[in-house]
Amino acid sequence: MVIPGPDKPSLEKMNHLIELFVESMLQLEKGVSFRIDSHDDPEISHSHLYCNVSDLPFSHKASGLQGHNLKIFICPTCKKPFFLLSHPSCFDSKTFQYRDDWRYIKYLFCACTADPPTAKDISDNQGVHWSALNYLPGWMPAHSSVVEFMHAVFLTMVKHLNKTIILKSGLLNRIRHVKPIEKLEDFFSRLVWPLTTGKGFPKADQWHNQISIIFVALYDAWQHPSDAEIAHFSAAVCILSSQSISPDDVQRGSAALSHAIQSWAHMGCHLTPYYHFGMHFSEQMYEFGPCYATWAFAFEWHNGRLVRVNHNQHKEGELEATLMQ
């Protein structure tokens, strides 16, 4: 499903499209005949939608959940409020109290048939809007909405580490005659980066490459062992982003990630909601497999191909209809 911009549709408008999608999925659940290579006769195939892979704002909107910047409903999986982002307990899974997906479903279907004032009251107090995805058998609003690794880690957490925790906090400020920022820039300029590295604003794969060597670059810039929390964070990202990963590796990577983020919370560093969502990676990987199974690199690559299509200023759906043909 490709929705042309530049404006984002509301959930009410999206539901008209989602309902058509749900009808098709319900037919696929029952079974549809497809021609299969090397088979003489068509075979029945059954399909099931088990998760939503998208960036966090759309993932929450499509499932009927509130946005992640609200005070109470920051996380659809556990009950940590927004103001605890400044406290280490927000990044300690041992303190989590988990929400019940069936409670979400109860109020979602109440909102489906409610009048506008009642639906708004449900949204404000229960954290849900009606979404047609909840017609699908087995669909759980929070459980089926995975935290997409590429956006959460490379485009948010790693980027925030570099621009806020390292730069804005003054970790690269000049010390006497030493200029760490110049040494850091010189270190990166001497590296041979992969050919996929492009120009302009850093992309997810560039942040992916950078986080794997940042602790070495900082050692070169500071001329002494780099920050232990950054080393823990870098190791956690490398472990959790592995193509093949064992349950023990998931536990080890999640523990390193939690240790690093809790340390930054103790220091009073500004942390975003994505750092809390990272604490749910372990249970997500136990359920859906390695991050390769649920990250959006392939989707973003295809989006890039669509963006590069020459449209000659044709708008109002004309180009979209041509592409669909």
C-alpha positions as CSV (number, residue, x, y, z in Angstrom):
1,M,0.0,0.0,0.0
2,V,1.6,3.3,-1.2
3,I,0.0,6.5,0.1
4,P,1.2,9.6,-1.9
5,G,2.2,12.7,0.1
6,P,2.9,15.4,1.0
7,D,0.1,15.4,3.6
8,K,-0.4,12.4,6.0
9,P,-4.0,11.1,6.1
10,S,-5.8,10.9,9.4
11,L,-6.6,7.5,10.9
12,E,-10.3,8.0,10.0
13,K,-9.3,8.5,6.3
14,M,-6.8,5.6,6.5
15,N,-9.5,3.3,7.8
16,H,-11.2,3.4,4.3
17,L,-8.0,1.9,2.8
18,I,-7.3,-0.4,5.7
19,E,-10.8,-1.9,5.4
20,L,-10.1,-2.9,1.8
21,F,-6.8,-4.4,2.9
22,V,-8.4,-6.3,5.7
23,E,-11.0,-7.8,3.3
24,S,-8.2,-9.1,1.2
25,M,-6.4,-10.5,4.2
26,L,-9.5,-12.3,5.4
27,Q,-9.8,-14.0,2.0
28,L,-6.2,-15.0,2.2
29,E,-6.7,-16.4,5.7
30,K,-9.4,-18.7,4.3
31,G,-7.2,-19.7,1.4
32,V,-6.8,-18.6,-2.2
33,S,-5.7,-20.7,-5.2
34,F,-2.3,-19.7,-6.8
35,R,-0.3,-21.1,-9.6
36,I,2.9,-22.5,-8.3
37,D,6.1,-23.2,-10.3
38,S,6.5,-26.9,-11.3
39,H,2.9,-27.7,-10.2
40,D,0.4,-28.6,-12.8
41,D,-2.7,-27.5,-10.8
42,P,-3.2,-24.4,-8.7
43,E,-2.6,-24.9,-5.0
44,I,-4.4,-23.4,-2.0
45,S,-2.3,-20.8,-0.1
46,H,-3.1,-19.4,3.3
47,S,-1.6,-16.1,4.6
48,H,-1.6,-14.4,7.9
49,L,-0.6,-10.9,8.9
50,Y,1.4,-11.3,12.1
51,C,3.1,-7.9,12.6
52,N,3.3,-4.3,11.2
53,V,6.8,-3.2,10.1
54,S,6.9,0.6,9.8
55,D,8.3,3.6,11.7
56,L,6.8,4.3,15.1
57,P,4.3,7.1,14.3
58,F,2.6,5.1,11.5
59,S,2.8,1.8,13.4
60,H,0.9,3.3,16.4
61,K,-1.6,5.1,14.1
62,A,-2.3,2.1,12.0
63,S,-3.0,-0.1,15.1
64,G,-5.2,2.6,16.7
65,L,-2.7,3.4,19.5
66,Q,-1.9,6.9,20.8
67,G,1.3,8.7,19.8
68,H,4.5,8.0,21.7
69,N,4.9,11.6,23.0
70,L,2.0,11.5,25.4
71,K,2.5,11.7,29.1
72,I,0.8,8.4,30.0
73,F,0.7,6.3,26.8
74,I,4.4,6.7,25.7
75,C,4.7,2.9,25.5
76,P,1.9,0.6,24.3
77,T,3.7,-2.4,25.9
78,C,4.4,-1.3,29.4
79,K,3.1,1.4,31.8
80,K,6.2,3.6,32.0
81,P,5.1,7.3,31.8
82,F,6.9,10.0,29.7
83,F,8.4,11.8,32.7
84,L,10.4,8.7,33.7
85,L,12.6,9.1,30.7
86,S,14.9,11.0,33.0
87,H,15.1,8.2,35.5
88,P,17.2,4.9,35.2
89,S,14.1,2.8,36.1
90,C,12.6,3.6,32.7
91,F,15.3,1.5,31.1
92,D,15.3,-1.4,33.6
93,S,13.0,-4.2,32.3
94,K,12.8,-5.7,35.8
95,T,10.6,-2.7,36.9
96,F,8.2,-3.0,33.9
97,Q,4.4,-3.5,34.4
98,Y,3.0,-4.8,31.2
99,R,-0.3,-3.6,29.5
100,D,-3.0,-6.1,28.5
101,D,-3.6,-6.2,24.7
102,W,-7.1,-7.6,25.3
103,R,-7.9,-4.4,27.2
104,Y,-6.9,-2.4,24.2
105,I,-9.2,-4.5,22.0
106,K,-12.1,-4.1,24.4
107,Y,-11.9,-0.3,24.2
108,L,-11.1,-0.3,20.4
109,F,-14.4,-2.0,19.6
110,C,-16.2,0.4,22.0
111,A,-14.7,3.3,20.1
112,C,-15.8,1.7,16.8
113,T,-19.5,2.3,17.5
114,A,-19.2,5.2,19.9
115,D,-20.3,8.8,19.1
116,P,-17.5,11.3,18.6
117,P,-17.4,12.7,22.2
118,T,-17.3,9.1,23.7
119,A,-14.6,8.1,21.1
120,K,-12.5,11.1,22.2
121,D,-13.0,10.2,25.8
122,I,-11.8,6.6,25.1
123,S,-8.8,8.0,23.2
124,D,-7.8,10.4,26.1
125,N,-8.3,7.9,28.9
126,Q,-7.7,4.5,27.3
127,G,-5.1,5.4,24.7
128,V,-6.8,4.0,21.6
129,H,-8.6,5.0,18.4
130,W,-10.6,2.6,16.2
131,S,-8.5,0.9,13.5
132,A,-9.9,-1.6,11.0
133,L,-6.8,-3.8,11.4
134,N,-8.4,-5.1,14.6
135,Y,-10.9,-7.1,12.5
136,L,-8.0,-9.5,11.7
137,P,-8.0,-12.7,13.7
138,G,-5.0,-12.8,16.1
139,W,-4.1,-9.2,15.6
140,M,-2.9,-7.6,18.9
141,P,-2.6,-3.8,18.8
142,A,0.6,-3.5,20.8
143,H,2.1,-7.0,20.4
144,S,1.7,-6.9,16.6
145,S,3.3,-3.4,16.3
146,V,7.0,-4.1,16.4
147,V,9.6,-1.5,17.2
148,E,11.3,-1.3,13.9
149,F,15.1,-1.6,14.4
150,M,16.4,0.6,11.6
151,H,14.4,3.7,12.6
152,A,14.7,3.2,16.3
153,V,18.4,2.5,16.6
154,F,20.3,3.8,13.6
155,L,18.1,6.8,12.6
156,T,17.3,7.9,16.2
157,M,19.4,6.4,19.0
158,V,22.8,6.4,17.2
159,K,22.1,9.8,15.7
160,H,21.0,11.2,19.1
161,L,24.2,9.7,20.7
162,N,26.4,11.6,18.3
163,K,24.6,14.9,18.1
164,T,23.3,15.3,21.7
165,I,25.1,13.1,24.1
166,I,28.6,13.5,22.6
167,L,28.5,16.9,20.9
168,K,26.0,19.0,22.8
169,S,27.2,17.8,26.2
170,G,30.7,19.0,25.4
171,L,32.6,15.7,25.3
172,L,34.5,17.0,22.3
173,N,35.3,20.5,23.7
174,R,38.8,21.8,23.4
175,I,41.1,20.8,26.3
176,R,44.2,23.0,26.5
177,H,46.0,22.4,23.2
178,V,44.0,19.3,22.3
179,K,41.1,19.7,19.9
180,P,39.2,16.3,20.0
181,I,36.7,17.4,17.3
182,E,39.5,17.9,14.8
183,K,41.1,14.6,15.6
184,L,37.7,12.9,15.2
185,E,37.1,14.4,11.8
186,D,40.6,13.5,10.7
187,F,40.1,9.9,11.9
188,F,36.9,9.5,9.8
189,S,38.4,11.2,6.8
190,R,41.1,8.6,6.6
191,L,38.7,5.7,6.6
192,V,37.6,3.9,3.4
193,W,33.8,3.7,3.6
194,P,31.6,1.2,1.8
195,L,30.6,2.2,-1.8
196,T,26.9,2.3,-0.7
197,T,27.7,5.4,1.4
198,G,26.1,8.3,-0.3
199,K,26.2,12.1,0.0
200,G,23.9,14.5,1.9
201,F,22.4,13.7,5.2
202,P,23.6,10.5,6.8
203,K,21.4,7.5,6.0
204,A,20.7,4.5,8.2
205,D,23.4,2.3,6.8
206,Q,26.0,5.1,7.4
207,W,25.0,5.3,11.1
208,H,25.2,1.5,11.1
209,N,28.8,1.7,9.9
210,Q,29.7,4.6,12.2
211,I,28.5,3.1,15.5
212,S,30.7,0.0,15.0
213,I,33.8,2.1,15.1
214,I,32.8,5.2,17.2
215,F,34.6,4.0,20.4
216,V,37.9,3.6,18.4
217,A,37.4,7.0,16.9
218,L,36.8,8.6,20.3
219,Y,39.9,6.8,21.8
220,D,41.9,8.4,19.0
221,A,40.4,11.8,19.6
222,W,40.7,11.8,23.4
223,Q,44.0,9.9,23.6
224,H,42.7,7.8,26.5
225,P,40.2,5.0,26.8
226,S,36.8,6.1,25.5
227,D,33.6,6.3,27.6
228,A,32.6,2.9,28.9
229,E,28.9,3.6,28.3
230,I,29.6,4.3,24.6
231,A,31.5,1.0,24.3
232,H,28.6,-0.9,25.9
233,F,26.1,0.8,23.6
234,S,28.2,0.1,20.5
235,A,28.6,-3.5,21.5
236,A,24.9,-3.8,22.1
237,V,24.0,-2.5,18.7
238,C,26.5,-4.7,17.0
239,I,25.1,-7.8,18.8
240,L,21.4,-7.0,18.4
241,S,21.8,-6.1,14.7
242,S,23.5,-9.5,13.8
243,Q,21.9,-11.4,11.0
244,S,22.2,-14.6,13.1
245,I,21.6,-14.4,16.8
246,S,21.1,-16.8,19.7
247,P,18.8,-16.3,22.7
248,D,21.9,-15.8,24.9
249,D,23.2,-13.1,22.5
250,V,19.8,-11.4,22.7
251,Q,20.1,-11.3,26.5
252,R,23.7,-10.2,26.4
253,G,23.0,-7.4,23.9
254,S,19.9,-6.2,25.8
255,A,21.8,-6.1,29.1
256,A,24.6,-4.0,27.5
257,L,22.1,-1.7,26.0
258,S,20.2,-1.3,29.3
259,H,23.5,-0.7,31.2
260,A,24.6,2.1,28.8
261,I,21.2,3.9,28.8
262,Q,20.8,3.7,32.5
263,S,24.2,5.2,33.0
264,W,23.3,8.1,30.7
265,A,20.1,8.6,32.7
266,H,22.2,8.8,35.9
267,M,24.3,11.5,34.2
268,G,21.2,13.5,33.4
269,C,21.5,13.1,29.6
270,H,18.5,14.0,27.5
271,L,16.9,10.7,26.3
272,T,14.1,10.2,23.8
273,P,11.3,7.6,23.9
274,Y,13.2,5.3,21.5
275,Y,15.7,4.5,24.2
276,H,12.9,3.1,26.3
277,F,11.5,1.1,23.3
278,G,14.9,-0.5,22.9
279,M,14.3,-2.2,26.2
280,H,11.6,-4.3,24.5
281,F,13.9,-5.6,21.8
282,S,14.6,-8.9,23.6
283,E,11.0,-10.0,23.9
284,Q,10.4,-8.9,20.3
285,M,13.3,-10.9,19.0
286,Y,12.2,-14.0,21.0
287,E,8.8,-13.7,19.3
288,F,9.7,-12.5,15.7
289,G,13.4,-13.5,15.3
290,P,16.5,-11.4,14.5
291,C,16.0,-7.7,13.6
292,Y,16.7,-8.6,9.9
293,A,13.2,-10.2,9.9
294,T,11.4,-6.9,10.9
295,W,13.6,-4.0,9.9
296,A,12.7,-1.6,7.1
297,F,15.8,-1.4,5.0
298,A,14.1,-3.2,2.0
299,F,11.0,-1.0,2.2
300,E,13.1,2.2,2.4
301,W,15.1,1.0,-0.6
302,H,12.0,0.6,-2.7
303,N,10.6,3.9,-1.4
304,G,13.9,5.5,-2.7
305,R,13.2,4.0,-6.1
306,L,9.7,5.5,-6.2
307,V,11.1,8.9,-5.1
308,R,13.6,8.9,-8.0
309,V,10.8,8.3,-10.6
310,N,10.5,11.3,-13.0
311,H,6.9,12.5,-12.6
312,N,7.2,15.7,-14.8
313,Q,5.0,17.6,-12.3
314,H,2.0,15.3,-12.8
315,K,0.0,15.3,-9.6
316,E,-3.4,14.5,-8.2
317,G,-3.1,10.7,-8.5
318,E,-2.2,10.5,-12.2
319,L,1.3,9.2,-11.7
320,E,0.2,6.8,-9.0
321,A,-2.4,5.2,-11.3
322,T,0.2,4.8,-14.0
323,L,2.6,3.1,-11.6
324,M,-0.1,0.7,-10.4
325,Q,-0.8,-0.4,-14.0
